Amino acid sequence: MYTYLLSMKTILKIGLSLALAVAFVIPLSARTVDATGGSGVKEIAVSSRGLAYDVSEIRVNVGDTVRVTYTNGGGRHDWVVDEFEGAQTDVIRAGQSQTVEFVADRAGSFEFYCSVPGHRQAGMFGKFIVVE
């Protein structure tokens, strides 16, 4: 009986650990934001949970002014695209938001990511695509 209870405890611990890993690392519904239609400033909201953004891909037109509001859902994170001046938030704490505005001045496929050490490598990144 003792061995059975120990085994059940171990199984429950493993199950709980896996559930937490899924909840905090894998995005529940990563989405694509296609902002290639229309004119004016492209307003994009991005949030995170654990080590994942809720957006996996953002599409804009070359020459668009892009305004990204990043809301941190937990931990310490930021939002960065190296290739565009001004496309970087500060590292912010859980519950905080920050807005950045920049011009997507060249076409191509780029990566947005969290620059906190280890977060990008853990999967906290997405595609930022600028189309002509």
C-alpha positions as a printed NumPy array, in Angstrom:
array([[  0.   ,   0.   ,   0.   ],
       [  2.809,   2.425,   0.91 ],
       [  4.52 ,   1.8  ,  -2.45 ],
       [  1.215,   2.432,  -4.244],
       [  0.696,   5.757,  -2.436],
       [  4.261,   6.822,  -3.134],
       [  3.79 ,   5.999,  -6.795],
       [  0.537,   7.969,  -6.95 ],
       [  2.229,  10.967,  -5.283],
       [  5.055,  10.797,  -7.801],
       [  2.614,  10.565, -10.709],
       [  0.631,  13.535,  -9.395],
       [  3.793,  15.618,  -8.986],
       [  4.916,  14.82 , -12.514],
       [  1.467,  15.614, -13.9  ],
       [  1.31 ,  18.932, -12.068],
       [  4.812,  19.846, -13.243],
       [  3.89 ,  19.13 , -16.864],
       [  0.658,  21.122, -16.588],
       [  2.537,  24.136, -15.201],
       [  5.18 ,  23.866, -17.904],
       [  2.513,  23.88 , -20.601],
       [  0.631,  26.78 , -19.004],
       [  3.679,  29.016, -18.651],
       [  5.817,  28.129, -21.655],
       [  3.461,  27.253, -24.498],
       [  1.218,  30.086, -25.688],
       [ -2.471,  29.283, -25.425],
       [ -3.374,  30.915, -28.723],
       [ -0.475,  32.493, -30.576],
       [ -1.901,  34.537, -33.411],
       [ -0.787,  36.265, -36.572],
       [ -1.364,  39.997, -36.891],
       [ -1.728,  41.083, -40.515],
       [ -1.613,  44.887, -40.562],
       [ -0.896,  45.207, -44.288],
       [ -4.322,  46.638, -45.132],
       [ -5.405,  50.228, -44.693],
       [ -3.376,  53.331, -44.017],
       [ -2.165,  55.296, -41.036],
       [ -0.271,  54.13 , -37.976],
       [ -0.426,  50.365, -37.514],
       [ -1.426,  49.731, -33.875],
       [ -0.44 ,  46.288, -32.619],
       [ -0.97 ,  44.837, -29.145],
       [  1.385,  42.107, -27.957],
       [  1.301,  40.396, -24.58 ],
       [  3.177,  37.535, -22.997],
       [  2.549,  34.709, -20.619],
       [  5.442,  32.752, -19.203],
       [  8.088,  32.492, -21.906],
       [  5.818,  33.088, -24.915],
       [  4.226,  35.996, -26.722],
       [  0.571,  35.77 , -27.729],
       [  1.588,  36.812, -31.265],
       [  3.734,  34.529, -33.422],
       [  3.857,  36.721, -36.532],
       [  3.336,  40.403, -37.383],
       [  2.975,  41.633, -40.986],
       [  3.22 ,  45.281, -42.063],
       [  4.038,  47.193, -45.249],
       [  7.391,  48.8  , -45.956],
       [  7.179,  52.459, -44.912],
       [  4.459,  51.868, -42.29 ],
       [  4.663,  53.6  , -38.954],
       [  4.191,  50.815, -36.416],
       [  3.038,  51.35 , -32.83 ],
       [  3.452,  48.267, -30.64 ],
       [  2.047,  48.157, -27.126],
       [  3.647,  45.331, -25.187],
       [  1.945,  44.116, -21.993],
       [  3.931,  41.787, -19.771],
       [  1.812,  38.971, -18.357],
       [  4.408,  37.734, -15.869],
       [  8.094,  37.856, -14.962],
       [ 10.504,  40.387, -16.483],
       [ 10.445,  40.723, -20.279],
       [ 10.776,  43.124, -23.188],
       [  9.956,  43.232, -26.911],
       [ 12.749,  43.897, -29.437],
       [ 13.317,  44.013, -33.213],
       [ 17.021,  44.771, -33.782],
       [ 16.734,  45.999, -37.359],
       [ 14.493,  49.026, -36.689],
       [ 15.438,  52.076, -34.652],
       [ 13.031,  52.549, -31.763],
       [ 11.648,  48.988, -31.91 ],
       [ 12.572,  48.055, -28.343],
       [ 10.744,  48.332, -25.051],
       [ 12.458,  48.458, -21.695],
       [ 12.528,  45.273, -19.632],
       [  9.289,  45.61 , -17.691],
       [  7.7  ,  43.739, -14.792],
       [  4.499,  41.703, -14.693],
       [  1.379,  43.776, -15.306],
       [  3.247,  46.69 , -16.885],
       [  2.852,  47.928, -20.466],
       [  5.021,  50.022, -22.728],
       [  4.432,  51.423, -26.201],
       [  7.092,  51.927, -28.877],
       [  6.734,  53.519, -32.306],
       [  9.016,  53.075, -35.293],
       [  9.038,  53.043, -39.105],
       [  9.348,  49.706, -40.911],
       [ 11.759,  51.19 , -43.452],
       [ 12.965,  48.016, -45.172],
       [ 11.329,  44.881, -46.521],
       [ 12.211,  41.445, -45.23 ],
       [ 11.608,  38.852, -42.554],
       [ 12.947,  39.758, -39.13 ],
       [ 12.622,  38.4  , -35.626],
       [ 11.094,  40.01 , -32.569],
       [ 12.204,  38.546, -29.264],
       [ 12.752,  38.996, -25.529],
       [ 16.333,  40.086, -24.783],
       [ 16.376,  38.842, -21.175],
       [ 19.166,  36.21 , -21.094],
       [ 17.86 ,  32.75 , -21.969],
       [ 14.338,  33.82 , -22.944],
       [ 14.877,  33.957, -26.717],
       [ 16.571,  30.55 , -26.576],
       [ 13.572,  29.222, -24.61 ],
       [ 11.248,  30.198, -27.473],
       [ 10.235,  33.778, -26.674],
       [ 10.354,  35.113, -30.23 ],
       [  8.273,  35.561, -33.377],
       [  8.425,  36.805, -36.98 ],
       [  8.176,  40.466, -37.966],
       [  7.554,  40.532, -41.726],
       [  7.695,  43.726, -43.779],
       [  6.237,  43.37 , -47.276],
       [  6.671,  45.656, -50.29 ]])
